[in-house]
Amino acid sequence: MNINWIRENELKAILQFSVPSIVAMLLQTAITITDGYFTGNFVGEEGYMEIDICFPLR
């Protein structure tokens, strides 16, 4: 990518890099919510607590 193009099209360059990051964050949130739902319903309360404790280690 050319630095002059970035300077001329700042908004387009920012969106080009930020939109994939936003989509990835939304997908990660959906995965976490789904994981918590299934773990809470099928494994039980203890399994759900273990996921909450281990999640920051991912």
Residue, then its C-alpha position, 0 to 999 in steps of 0.5 A: m500500500n502506498i503511503n501517499w494513497i493513505r494520506e489522500n484517502e484517510l477515511k477509506a484506509i481507516l475503514q479498510f483496517s477497522v472493519p475486519s477488526i470490528v467483525a472479528m470482535l463481534l464474532q468472538t463475542a458471539i462465540t463466547i455467548t454461545d459457549g456460555y449458553f451450551t456449557g451452562n445448560f449441558v455441563g452445569e454451573e461448575g463448568y461455566m465457572e471454569i470457563d469464566i476463570c480460564f477465558p482470560l488465558r486464551 
